[in-house]
Amino acid sequence: MNELPKPMRRYIMALATLAVAWTAVNLTVMGEPERVPLWTALAIGVATVVAWLFPIHFSYKTKKLVDTGIVFAAVLLIAPGLAMLVTGVATMLAHALRPASRHTPQAVFNGAQVALQAGVAGGILAIAGWQPGHDLFERWRLVPVMVLAGVAMVITSVVAISVIVALQANTDSIWRWTRAAFVNERGAALPHLGELGIGILIAVIARAEPWALPLLTLPAIGAHRALSYHVDHQRRTEATLHGTETSLAQAQRIASLGSWSWTPSNGQQLWSDETYRILGFDPQSFPATLGVLVSCVHPNDRDRVQTALDRGATDGVPLDLDCQIVGPDAVVRTVHLQGESTAATADRPSRLVGTMHDIPERKSLEARLVHRAFHDPLTDLPNRALFNDRLERALGRTDRAGRDIAVLFIDLDGFKQVNDLLGHDAGDRLLVAVAARLEGSIRPDDTAARFGGDEFTVLLEHLPDRHEAIRVADRLTASLRQPFRLDGRESTVSASVGIAWGTVGQTQAISLLRDADAALYHAKAGGKDRVVAFEPRMGAEVTHRSALRSELKHAVARGELRLHYQPQVNLRTGAIVGFEALVRWQHPTHGLIPPASFIPLAEESGLILQIGQWALEEACRQAVTWQILHPETGRVRMAVNLAVRQLVQEDIHDVVASALRDASLDPEFLTLEVTEHVLVREPKTVIAALATLRGTGVRIALDDFGTGFSSLGYLHGLAADTIKMDKSFIHGLSREGRGVTIAASIVGLAHSLGMAIAAEGIETADQLVHARGLGFDIGQGFLFAQPLSSAEAGDLLALGTGFDVHRGMTDSTIAYRERRRRANER
């Protein structure tokens, strides 16, 4: 019992002491009771134990565990003192038999309150002059007394339980619990009265014909089941109502919306918990009254609120007004009151029902929703919708003021590589940093917005001249060139900017944005990290580019993509050692489109993954075809380019393995080419991926070497078999200078690392001579052959003569080309 709160311990001890004392008084002072048969006392005790072992739950907060009829029968059959003793002891014995109720305080409390029930009923009967030995109905005036005694038993039980529950809840609202038992659960009164009737019936039969008591088993079970069903239904209803009230209170708290009601006829006022909070009080800390509500209203608004309430109560006029309230902390707040009158019914008078909304919270919520609708959630810059709105307004002002505005369309160069290699979280942090730099580089009246992805726009107003827009764009690009710190390392990006000016008479924001986008496309096409101003001729090019982007989505499915193959030649023997597969687009109306015109579109749209996988699978199949058709000369390596987004795929190993397996191509005959730019962006990721791929048996070539400013130190740990020096170095070999020295150094370094070195873009015999002289192992370029169709490349393999390494082609090759030209002319 020590684990219970002290008030509960004291209450249980007091109740038990009262029960024991009352029992002792009944047994000793009230006189010797009539001799009671042993079977009667035992039967009452057993019935009490059974009732406790099969309890009826009275509500979801309290329990009714003993049938009232059994206790009342005990009072009628035996003396009150003995009835108190038998039922009290039996109750505690039942607790000992129920594992879930083996708690001494609970056993003592229930035994005491059951004994007191018997004592109260026996006392009322004794006061009326009834004795256990009398015939139950020898005096008819005792019938109302019996009913009164039974009702007193129920009241005794409810009061005892209400007090213990109130103490357990640490509240002094005992009256609320008692009222709930009698008012809110008044439907249980009839079943209790039915039990009392059964108790009287048991006593009558036990006195007159004890042998007939077993006949009461069926009606007793039926009454027990009926009461159980009623109470279970009551408990489920209460639990549902309690859950609904809890959900409603939570919703009101979230919305800062309180509810209230006022019944003018009796003055009753009810507030929800949120109404208490809005007014500045703890929920349910005091009874709600109309006087308290009106006293919380600011004196300037008090008469207006009182008048509105009176009109709603008397005339049914709806209540809808804003007013100020003053909380206990003297803070003035504005609330919105709404209410309407409900008509009186047979069991409920008319009343006002309404809500109280905390306006500052509502205004703040509305402001947050509006801001969220017109700002980018990541960078908090204005979004596309807000930028378009401001641009439309700026164009209107331009018409009136006659001054130019400008739109800057900005696209980050290299953002996709950062996003792919460092992850989306790093990409998001980069966008936030870029947004901060943009805002720091423009004037306070200008607008910087995130248009989508890695695209930003800037609106410049009140320009003194058009050169000012170019100066702002140069300032932006210079700011973005500075390194960004991401994940403990420096990352660099640049920006391409397109500028378009809005002039008097131009009213369409979309056309101005389209012009800026056209200028941006030319900035990126011209080498990126540039600022380009719009010119009228650019519009048609953008339209064409947009159409290509749309058509490219269907090019793979329609079979419009082709692979052309450029031979790779051993510069010592002239033999063809491999082909580089180069993708082309055979457009139905534009003809053969080179990769430079559509690969950037594929990278922007994400189609590069689909196109890259198709090219890999097609090249592997073609390599096997040549090996079958030309067993002597067709066993050459096939080189396929991997894009950045392909290389950083987690399943790139599976993609390559699947292509080799489906084509039945030995990995030794596949070379995967990656550009040096990929290595510069993320050396660790690239080196690990290439090492994994090389483990499958394929060869790795580093393409465009010398254009990415990579560290030569990366070559030591790079799993590469070949270095392909960019054509810009090869074209400079015919001129003496530092370029030749650098090329010679790279050739020596590659050989020292066990790598082959290839020369790209050999176009003249002079370049071929210098490449051979510097020790290049492989050559590739127009001097040998332009990219060929699969049929042309197959015919070249069929010749089996290779190339003249002194001038780039043999007589046989010249004759072959002449035959192909004449065939095409026919």
C-alpha positions in Angstrom: 0.0 0.0 0.0 3.0 2.3 0.4 3.2 2.9 -3.4 -0.2 4.7 -3.3 -0.5 8.4 -2.7 -1.0 9.3 0.9 -4.6 10.6 0.5 -5.6 7.3 -1.1 -4.0 5.3 1.6 -5.7 7.3 4.3 -9.1 7.0 2.5 -8.8 3.2 2.2 -7.7 2.8 5.8 -10.6 5.0 7.0 -13.1 3.1 4.8 -11.8 -0.3 6.1 -11.8 0.9 9.7 -15.4 2.1 9.3 -16.5 -1.2 7.8 -14.8 -3.3 10.5 -16.2 -1.1 13.3 -19.7 -1.2 11.8 -19.5 -5.0 11.4 -18.4 -5.4 15.0 -21.2 -3.2 16.3 -23.8 -5.2 14.3 -22.4 -8.5 15.6 -22.1 -7.5 19.3 -24.3 -4.5 20.1 -27.3 -5.2 17.8 -28.1 -8.5 19.6 -27.8 -12.2 18.8 -29.1 -12.9 15.3 -31.3 -15.7 14.4 -29.5 -19.0 13.9 -28.5 -19.1 10.2 -28.1 -22.4 8.4 -24.5 -22.9 7.4 -25.4 -23.6 3.8 -27.0 -20.2 3.5 -23.9 -18.3 4.6 -21.7 -20.5 2.4 -24.1 -20.0 -0.6 -23.9 -16.2 -0.1 -20.1 -16.3 0.2 -19.7 -18.5 -3.0 -22.1 -16.3 -5.0 -20.2 -13.2 -4.0 -16.9 -14.8 -5.0 -18.3 -15.9 -8.4 -19.7 -12.4 -9.0 -16.2 -10.9 -8.4 -14.5 -13.5 -10.7 -16.8 -12.6 -13.5 -17.0 -8.8 -13.3 -19.2 -6.4 -15.2 -17.4 -3.3 -16.4 -19.5 -0.3 -15.4 -17.7 2.3 -17.6 -14.4 3.0 -19.3 -13.2 4.8 -16.1 -14.9 2.7 -13.3 -16.0 -0.9 -12.7 -19.0 -2.5 -11.2 -17.7 -5.8 -9.9 -20.4 -7.3 -7.6 -24.1 -7.9 -8.4 -26.2 -5.7 -6.1 -28.8 -8.5 -5.8 -26.4 -10.9 -4.0 -25.5 -8.4 -1.3 -29.1 -7.4 -0.8 -30.2 -11.0 -0.6 -27.5 -11.5 2.1 -29.0 -8.6 4.1 -32.5 -10.0 3.9 -31.5 -13.6 4.7 -29.1 -13.1 7.5 -28.3 -10.4 10.1 -26.6 -7.2 8.8 -23.5 -7.9 10.8 -23.1 -11.4 9.5 -24.0 -10.2 5.9 -21.3 -7.5 6.1 -18.8 -10.1 7.4 -19.6 -12.8 4.8 -19.7 -10.5 1.7 -16.6 -8.5 2.8 -14.5 -11.5 3.4 -15.7 -13.2 0.2 -14.8 -10.1 -1.8 -11.2 -10.2 -0.5 -11.0 -13.9 -1.1 -12.1 -13.3 -4.7 -9.2 -10.9 -5.1 -6.8 -13.6 -3.9 -8.2 -15.9 -6.6 -7.9 -13.3 -9.4 -4.2 -12.8 -10.5 -5.0 -9.4 -12.0 -6.5 -8.2 -8.7 -3.9 -9.4 -6.2 -3.3 -5.9 -4.8 -3.9 -5.6 -1.1 -5.2 -1.9 -1.3 -7.7 -2.9 -4.0 -8.9 -5.9 -2.0 -9.2 -4.0 1.2 -11.1 -1.1 -0.5 -13.6 -3.4 -2.4 -14.2 -5.6 0.7 -14.8 -2.5 2.8 -17.2 -0.8 0.3 -19.2 -4.1 -0.2 -19.5 -4.5 3.6 -20.7 -0.9 3.9 -23.3 -1.5 1.3 -24.7 -4.4 3.4 -24.4 -2.3 6.5 -26.3 0.7 5.0 -29.1 -1.6 3.7 -29.4 -3.5 7.0 -29.4 -0.3 9.0 -32.3 1.2 7.0 -34.3 -2.0 7.4 -33.6 -2.1 11.1 -34.7 1.5 11.6 -38.0 0.5 9.9 -38.4 -2.3 12.4 -37.6 -5.2 10.3 -35.7 -8.2 11.7 -34.1 -11.1 9.8 -36.5 -13.6 11.4 -39.6 -11.9 10.2 -41.5 -12.9 7.2 -40.4 -10.7 4.3 -43.9 -9.4 3.4 -45.7 -9.8 6.7 -45.9 -6.1 6.7 -46.5 -4.5 3.4 -45.2 -1.1 4.5 -41.7 -2.7 4.4 -41.8 -2.9 0.6 -40.9 0.8 0.1 -38.3 0.4 2.8 -36.7 -2.4 0.9 -36.6 -0.3 -2.3 -35.0 2.6 -0.4 -32.5 0.2 1.2 -31.5 -1.1 -2.3 -31.1 2.4 -3.7 -29.0 3.4 -0.7 -26.7 0.5 -1.4 -26.2 1.7 -5.0 -25.5 5.3 -3.8 -23.0 4.0 -1.2 -21.1 2.1 -3.8 -21.0 5.0 -6.3 -19.9 7.5 -3.7 -17.1 5.2 -2.4 -15.8 4.6 -5.9 -16.1 8.2 -6.9 -14.0 9.4 -4.1 -11.2 6.8 -4.8 -11.2 7.7 -8.5 -11.1 11.4 -7.7 -8.1 10.9 -5.4 -6.4 8.7 -8.0 -6.9 11.5 -10.6 -5.5 14.0 -8.1 -8.6 16.1 -8.2 -11.1 17.3 -5.7 -14.0 17.2 -8.2 -15.7 14.3 -6.4 -19.1 15.7 -7.2 -18.2 15.6 -11.0 -17.5 11.9 -10.8 -20.6 11.2 -8.7 -22.8 13.2 -11.1 -21.4 11.3 -14.0 -22.3 8.0 -12.4 -25.9 9.1 -11.7 -26.7 11.5 -14.6 -24.5 10.4 -17.5 -25.1 6.8 -16.7 -28.7 7.0 -15.5 -29.6 4.3 -18.0 -27.9 1.8 -15.7 -30.5 2.4 -13.0 -33.1 0.0 -14.3 -30.7 -2.9 -14.5 -29.6 -2.2 -10.9 -33.3 -2.1 -9.8 -33.7 -5.4 -11.6 -30.9 -6.9 -9.6 -32.5 -5.7 -6.4 -35.7 -7.4 -7.4 -33.8 -10.6 -8.0 -32.2 -10.3 -4.6 -35.6 -10.0 -3.0 -36.8 -13.0 -5.0 -33.8 -15.0 -3.8 -34.5 -14.1 -0.2 -38.2 -15.0 -0.5 -37.6 -18.4 -2.1 -34.8 -19.2 0.3 -37.2 -18.5 3.2 -40.2 -20.4 1.8 -38.8 -23.1 -0.6 -35.0 -23.4 -0.5 -35.1 -26.3 -2.9 -36.4 -24.0 -5.6 -33.3 -21.7 -5.6 -31.6 -23.6 -8.5 -34.5 -22.5 -10.6 -33.2 -18.9 -10.3 -30.0 -19.8 -12.1 -31.3 -19.2 -15.6 -33.0 -15.8 -14.9 -29.9 -14.8 -12.9 -27.6 -15.6 -15.8 -29.9 -13.8 -18.1 -30.0 -10.7 -15.9 -26.2 -10.8 -15.6 -25.8 -11.1 -19.4 -28.3 -8.3 -20.1 -26.5 -5.9 -17.7 -23.1 -6.9 -19.1 -24.3 -6.1 -22.7 -25.8 -2.8 -21.6 -22.6 -1.7 -19.8 -20.3 -2.9 -22.5 -22.2 -0.9 -25.1 -22.1 2.1 -22.7 -18.3 1.7 -22.4 -17.8 1.5 -26.1 -19.9 4.6 -26.7 -18.0 6.5 -24.0 -14.6 5.5 -25.3 -15.6 6.6 -28.9 -16.9 9.9 -27.5 -13.8 10.4 -25.5 -11.6 9.8 -28.6 -13.7 12.2 -30.7 -13.4 14.9 -28.0 -9.6 14.4 -27.8 -9.3 14.7 -31.6 -11.5 17.8 -31.7 -9.4 19.4 -29.0 -6.2 18.6 -30.9 -7.6 20.1 -34.1 -8.7 23.2 -32.3 -5.3 23.6 -30.7 -3.6 23.3 -34.1 -5.9 25.8 -35.8 -6.0 28.2 -32.7 -9.8 27.9 -32.9 -11.8 27.6 -29.7 -15.5 26.8 -29.3 -18.0 28.1 -26.7 -21.7 27.9 -25.9 -24.0 30.0 -23.7 -27.5 29.1 -22.5 -29.2 32.4 -21.6 -32.1 30.7 -19.6 -29.8 29.2 -17.0 -26.6 31.2 -17.6 -24.5 28.1 -18.3 -21.4 28.8 -20.3 -19.1 26.1 -21.7 -15.6 26.7 -23.2 -13.3 24.3 -25.0 -9.7 24.0 -23.8 -8.5 26.1 -26.7 -10.9 28.9 -25.7 -9.2 29.0 -22.3 -5.8 29.1 -24.0 -6.8 32.0 -26.3 -8.0 34.0 -23.4 -4.8 33.3 -21.6 -5.9 30.8 -19.0 -5.1 27.2 -18.2 -7.7 24.8 -19.7 -10.6 24.1 -17.4 -8.9 26.0 -14.5 -12.2 27.6 -13.4 -15.9 27.4 -14.4 -16.7 29.3 -17.5 -19.1 32.2 -17.2 -20.4 35.0 -19.4 -19.1 37.5 -17.0 -15.5 36.2 -17.2 -15.8 36.2 -21.0 -17.0 39.8 -21.2 -14.5 41.0 -18.6 -11.7 39.6 -20.9 -12.8 41.9 -23.7 -11.0 45.2 -24.1 -13.0 48.1 -22.6 -13.2 49.7 -26.0 -15.0 46.7 -27.5 -16.9 45.5 -24.4 -20.2 47.2 -25.1 -20.2 46.1 -28.7 -19.6 42.4 -27.7 -22.2 42.5 -25.0 -24.8 44.0 -27.4 -24.0 41.3 -30.0 -24.4 38.5 -27.5 -27.7 39.9 -26.2 -29.1 40.3 -29.8 -28.0 36.7 -30.5 -29.8 35.4 -27.4 -33.0 37.4 -27.8 -33.4 37.9 -31.5 -31.3 35.1 -33.0 -29.0 37.5 -34.8 -25.8 35.7 -35.9 -22.6 36.9 -34.1 -19.7 37.8 -36.4 -17.1 40.4 -35.3 -13.5 41.1 -34.4 -12.6 42.4 -31.0 -9.6 42.8 -28.7 -9.1 40.8 -25.6 -6.8 41.4 -22.6 -5.3 38.3 -21.0 -4.2 38.0 -17.4 -0.7 38.9 -18.6 -2.0 42.2 -19.9 -1.2 41.3 -23.5 -3.8 42.6 -26.0 -4.8 40.2 -28.7 -7.3 40.3 -31.5 -9.8 37.5 -31.9 -12.7 36.8 -34.3 -16.0 35.8 -32.6 -18.6 33.9 -34.5 -21.9 32.4 -33.2 -25.4 31.5 -34.0 -28.6 30.7 -32.0 -29.9 27.2 -31.8 -33.7 26.6 -31.4 -35.0 25.2 -28.2 -36.1 21.5 -28.1 -38.2 19.5 -25.7 -35.2 18.6 -23.5 -32.8 21.6 -24.3 -33.4 25.3 -24.1 -32.2 27.7 -26.8 -28.5 28.7 -26.7 -25.7 30.5 -28.5 -23.0 28.3 -30.0 -19.9 29.8 -31.5 -16.2 29.9 -32.1 -13.2 32.1 -31.1 -10.3 32.4 -33.6 -7.0 33.8 -32.7 -6.5 36.3 -35.6 -2.7 36.8 -35.2 -2.2 33.1 -35.6 -4.6 33.0 -38.5 -2.9 36.0 -40.2 0.5 34.4 -39.6 -0.7 31.1 -41.1 -2.1 32.9 -44.1 1.1 34.9 -44.6 3.1 31.7 -44.4 0.9 30.0 -47.0 1.1 32.9 -49.4 4.9 33.1 -49.0 5.2 29.4 -49.6 3.0 29.6 -52.8 5.3 32.3 -54.3 8.7 31.4 -53.1 11.1 28.5 -53.8 11.1 26.2 -50.7 14.9 25.5 -51.0 16.4 28.9 -51.6 13.5 31.1 -50.5 13.9 33.1 -53.6 10.8 34.2 -55.6 9.6 31.3 -57.7 8.6 31.3 -61.4 5.0 32.4 -60.6 6.1 35.5 -58.6 8.9 36.3 -61.1 6.4 36.3 -64.0 4.0 38.5 -62.0 6.7 41.0 -61.2 7.9 40.9 -64.8 4.4 41.7 -66.1 4.1 44.6 -63.7 7.6 45.9 -64.7 6.6 45.8 -68.4 3.5 47.9 -67.6 5.6 50.4 -65.8 8.1 50.5 -68.7 5.2 51.6 -71.0 4.4 54.5 -68.7 8.0 55.6 -67.8 9.7 54.8 -71.1 12.7 53.2 -69.5 14.1 49.8 -70.4 14.2 46.7 -68.2 16.3 43.5 -68.7 15.9 39.9 -67.9 18.9 37.7 -67.1 18.4 34.0 -67.7 21.2 32.1 -65.8 22.1 28.5 -66.0 24.8 26.9 -63.9 27.6 25.2 -65.8 28.8 22.0 -64.1 25.9 21.8 -61.6 24.8 18.4 -62.9 28.2 16.9 -62.3 28.3 18.2 -58.7 24.8 16.9 -58.1 25.6 13.5 -59.6 29.0 13.0 -58.0 28.5 14.6 -54.6 24.8 13.7 -54.2 21.5 15.7 -54.1 22.1 17.1 -50.6 25.3 18.7 -51.7 23.6 19.9 -54.9 20.8 21.6 -52.8 23.4 23.3 -50.6 25.1 24.6 -53.7 21.9 26.0 -55.0 21.3 27.8 -51.7 24.8 29.3 -51.8 24.3 30.4 -55.4 21.1 32.1 -54.5 22.8 34.0 -51.7 25.5 35.2 -54.1 22.9 36.3 -56.7 21.1 38.4 -54.1 24.4 39.9 -53.0 25.3 40.9 -56.5 22.1 42.8 -57.5 20.5 46.1 -56.5 17.8 46.2 -53.8 15.1 47.0 -56.3 16.0 44.1 -58.6 14.5 40.6 -58.3 16.4 37.3 -58.3 14.3 34.1 -58.7 14.8 30.4 -59.0 13.2 29.4 -62.2 13.6 25.7 -61.8 16.4 23.1 -61.4 19.7 25.0 -61.7 18.2 27.9 -63.6 17.8 31.3 -62.2 16.4 34.6 -63.5 17.0 38.2 -62.6 14.8 41.2 -63.3 16.6 44.5 -63.6 14.5 47.7 -63.6 15.2 51.4 -64.1 18.2 50.8 -66.2 20.1 54.0 -67.2 21.3 52.2 -70.3 21.7 48.6 -71.7 25.4 48.4 -70.7 24.3 48.4 -67.0 22.6 45.0 -67.6 25.8 43.6 -69.0 27.8 45.0 -66.1 25.4 43.3 -63.6 25.7 40.0 -65.5 29.5 40.2 -65.5 29.4 40.9 -61.8 27.2 37.8 -61.3 29.4 35.5 -63.3 32.5 36.7 -61.5 30.9 36.0 -58.1 29.8 32.5 -59.1 33.3 31.6 -60.3 34.6 31.7 -56.8 34.9 28.2 -55.2 32.0 26.9 -53.0 32.8 24.9 -49.9 30.8 21.6 -50.0 31.3 18.6 -47.7 34.7 19.9 -46.6 36.1 20.4 -50.1 36.0 23.1 -52.7 33.7 22.8 -55.7 33.6 25.2 -58.6 30.8 26.0 -61.1 30.3 28.8 -63.5 27.3 30.4 -65.1 26.1 31.1 -68.6 23.9 34.2 -68.9 21.4 35.2 -71.6 20.2 38.8 -71.6 17.0 40.2 -73.2 15.7 43.7 -72.9 12.1 44.7 -72.6 11.1 47.8 -74.4 8.2 50.1 -74.7 5.3 48.3 -76.3 6.4 44.9 -75.2 3.7 43.5 -72.9 4.3 39.7 -72.9 6.5 38.4 -70.1 6.7 35.0 -71.8 8.2 36.5 -75.0 10.9 38.3 -73.0 11.8 35.1 -71.2 11.9 33.2 -74.4 14.3 35.8 -75.8 16.5 35.5 -72.7 16.5 31.7 -72.9 17.5 31.9 -76.6 20.5 34.1 -75.6 21.3 31.6 -72.8 21.4 28.8 -75.3 24.0 30.6 -77.4 26.0 31.4 -74.3 26.3 27.7 -73.5 26.8 26.6 -77.1 29.7 29.1 -77.4 31.7 27.5 -74.6 29.8 28.3 -71.4 30.7 30.8 -68.7 29.7 33.6 -71.0 27.2 36.4 -71.2 25.3 36.8 -74.5 22.7 39.4 -75.4 19.7 38.4 -77.4 19.6 39.0 -81.2 16.5 38.5 -83.3 18.1 35.6 -85.3 18.4 33.6 -82.1 14.6 33.0 -81.8 14.4 30.6 -84.8 17.3 28.6 -83.4 15.7 28.2 -80.0 12.5 27.1 -81.7 14.4 24.5 -83.6 16.3 23.3 -80.5 13.0 23.0 -78.6 11.5 20.9 -81.3 14.6 18.6 -81.4 14.4 18.1 -77.6 10.8 17.0 -78.0 11.5 14.7 -80.9 14.6 13.2 -79.3 12.3 11.5 -76.7 11.0 9.2 -79.4 14.1 8.8 -81.5 15.3 5.6 -79.7 11.8 4.0 -79.9 11.5 4.8 -83.5 15.0 3.4 -84.4 16.3 6.8 -85.6 19.7 6.6 -83.8 22.7 5.2 -85.7 26.2 4.2 -84.7 29.1 5.2 -86.9 32.5 3.8 -86.4 35.9 5.6 -86.7 38.9 3.3 -87.0 41.8 3.3 -84.6 45.1 2.5 -86.2 48.4 1.0 -84.8 50.9 3.8 -85.8 53.7 1.3 -86.1 52.1 -1.3 -88.3 49.1 0.5 -89.9 46.7 -2.3 -88.7 43.2 -1.5 -87.6 43.2 -2.3 -83.8 39.7 -1.0 -83.0 36.8 1.3 -83.7 35.2 4.1 -81.7 31.4 3.9 -81.8 29.9 7.4 -82.3 26.2 8.0 -82.1 24.3 9.9 -84.9 20.7 10.8 -85.2 19.1 10.0 -88.6 16.3 12.5 -88.4 13.4 11.9 -90.8 13.4 15.5 -92.0 16.7 17.1 -91.0 18.9 14.2 -92.1 22.0 13.0 -90.2 22.4 15.1 -87.1 25.8 15.1 -85.4 26.1 14.4 -81.7 27.1 18.0 -80.8 23.6 19.0 -81.8 21.6 16.6 -79.7 23.8 15.0 -77.0 23.6 18.2 -74.8 19.8 18.0 -75.1 20.0 14.4 -74.0 22.1 15.3 -71.0 19.7 18.1 -70.0 16.6 15.9 -70.3 18.2 12.7 -68.7 17.7 10.8 -72.0 21.5 10.3 -72.0 21.1 7.2 -69.8 18.7 5.5 -72.3 20.8 6.6 -75.3 24.1 5.5 -73.7 22.8 2.1 -72.8 21.4 1.6 -76.3 24.8 2.6 -77.8 26.7 0.2 -75.6 24.4 -2.7 -76.4 24.4 -1.9 -80.2 28.2 -1.6 -80.3 28.7 -4.9 -78.5 26.4 -6.6 -81.0 28.2 -5.0 -84.0 31.6 -6.1 -82.6 30.5 -9.7 -82.5 29.0 -9.5 -86.0 32.4 -8.4 -87.4 34.2 -11.1 -85.6 31.8 -13.7 -87.2 31.9 -12.1 -90.7 35.6 -11.3 -90.7 37.4 -13.9 -88.5 40.9 -12.8 -89.7 40.6 -9.0 -89.4 37.4 -8.4 -87.4 38.7 -9.3 -83.9 39.2 -5.6 -83.0 38.3 -3.7 -79.9 35.1 -1.6 -79.8 35.4 1.7 -77.9 32.2 3.2 -76.4 31.9 6.5 -74.6 30.4 6.7 -71.2 28.6 9.9 -70.1 29.0 11.3 -66.6 25.5 10.3 -65.5 26.1 6.7 -66.7 29.4 6.4 -64.8 27.9 7.5 -61.5 25.0 5.0 -61.7 25.2 2.5 -58.9 24.3 -0.3 -61.4 26.8 0.7 -64.1 28.7 -2.6 -63.6 25.5 -4.6 -64.1 24.6 -2.5 -67.3 28.0 -3.3 -68.9 28.0 -6.9 -67.8 24.5 -7.3 -69.3 25.5 -5.8 -72.6 28.5 -8.1 -72.9 26.4 -11.2 -71.9 23.5 -10.5 -74.3 25.9 -9.9 -77.2 28.2 -12.8 -76.3 31.2 -10.5 -76.5 34.5 -11.2 -74.7 35.2 -8.3 -72.3 38.7 -8.1 -73.8 37.3 -6.6 -77.0 35.4 -3.7 -75.2 37.0 -0.4 -74.3 35.0 2.1 -72.2 36.1 5.7 -72.8 35.6 8.5 -70.2 36.5 12.1 -70.5 39.1 13.7 -68.4 36.4 16.2 -67.1 34.8 13.4 -65.1 38.0 12.6 -63.4 38.5 16.3 -62.5 35.1 16.6 -60.9 35.2 13.6 -58.6 38.5 11.6 -58.8 37.7 9.2 -55.9 34.3 8.2 -57.2 35.5 7.8 -60.8 38.6 5.9 -59.9 36.6 3.4 -57.8 34.0 3.0 -60.6 36.6 2.4 -63.3 38.5 -0.1 -61.1 35.3 -2.1 -60.7 34.6 -2.0 -64.4 38.1 -2.9 -65.3 37.7 -5.9 -63.0 35.2 -7.4 -65.4 37.9 -7.6 -68.1 37.0 -4.5 -70.2 39.6 -1.9 -71.0 39.5 1.7 -69.9 40.6 4.8 -72.0 40.9 8.3 -70.7 39.5 10.5 -73.5 40.2 14.2 -74.3 43.3 14.2 -72.1 44.8 17.6 -71.6 41.6 19.6 -71.6 40.4 19.2 -68.0 43.5 20.5 -66.2 43.7 17.3 -64.2 46.6 16.4 -61.9 49.0 14.0 -63.5 49.2 12.4 -60.1 45.7 10.9 -60.7 47.2 8.8 -63.5 49.1 6.7 -61.0 46.0 5.3 -59.3 43.8 5.4 -62.3 42.6 2.0 -63.7 43.2 3.0 -67.3 44.8 1.2 -70.2 45.0 4.0 -72.7 45.3 7.8 -72.7 43.8 9.6 -75.7 45.5 13.0 -76.1 43.1 15.7 -77.2 43.2 16.9 -80.8 44.1 20.4 -79.7 47.6 19.1 -78.8 47.9 17.0 -82.0 47.1 20.0 -84.2 50.0 21.8 -82.6 52.5 19.1 -83.2 53.6 20.5 -86.5 54.7 23.7 -84.8 57.8 23.6 -82.6 57.2 24.9 -79.1 56.0 24.0 -75.6 53.1 21.9 -77.0 55.5 19.4 -78.5 57.5 19.2 -75.2 54.3 18.7 -73.2 53.1 16.0 -75.6 56.5 14.2 -75.4 56.4 14.3 -71.6 52.9 12.8 -71.5 53.8 10.0 -73.9 56.8 9.2 -71.7 54.7 9.2 -68.6 52.0 7.0 -70.1 54.6 4.4 -71.2 56.2 4.5 -67.8 52.9 3.7 -66.2 52.3 0.8 -68.7 49.6 2.6 -70.6 49.1 3.0 -74.4 49.0 6.6 -75.7 46.6 7.5 -78.6 46.6 10.6 -80.8 43.1 12.0 -81.6 42.2 14.2 -84.5 45.1 13.4 -86.9 44.1 15.2 -90.1 47.3 15.8 -92.0 50.3 13.7 -93.0 52.5 16.1 -91.1 50.6 15.5 -87.9 50.9 11.8 -88.5 54.7 12.0 -88.9 55.1 14.0 -85.6 52.8 11.6 -83.7 54.8 8.6 -84.8 58.0 10.4 -84.0 56.9 11.2 -80.4 56.0 7.6 -79.8 52.2 7.6 -80.0 50.9 4.0 -80.2 47.5 4.6 -81.7 46.2 7.2 -84.1 42.6 8.2 -85.0 41.4 11.0 -87.3 40.1 12.1 -90.7 43.4 11.3 -92.3 42.6 7.6 -91.9 38.8 7.8 -92.2 35.8 9.7 -91.1 33.2 7.9 -89.0 31.8 5.1 -91.2 28.5 3.3 -91.2 28.5 -0.3 -90.0 28.5 -1.5 -93.7 31.4 0.8 -94.6 33.4 -0.3 -91.6 32.7 -3.9 -92.4 34.0 -3.4 -96.0 37.1 -1.8 -94.6 37.8 -4.8 -92.4 37.2 -7.1 -95.4 40.0 -5.4 -97.3 42.4 -6.5 -94.6 45.1 -4.1 -95.8 45.2 -1.6 -93.0 46.6 1.9 -93.6 49.8 3.5 -94.8 51.2 5.0 -91.6 53.2 7.4 -93.7 50.3 9.1 -95.5 47.2 7.7 -93.7 45.7 5.3 -96.3 46.8 2.6 -98.8 46.1 2.3 -102.5 43.5 -0.3 -101.6 41.7 2.0 -99.3 41.7 4.7 -101.9 40.2 2.3 -104.4 37.6 1.2 -101.8 36.5 4.8 -101.1 36.2 5.4 -104.9 33.9 2.4 -105.3 31.7 3.5 -102.4 31.4 7.0 -103.9 30.4 5.7 -107.3 27.9 3.3 -105.7 26.3 6.1 -103.7 26.1 8.3 -106.9 24.2 5.5 -108.7 
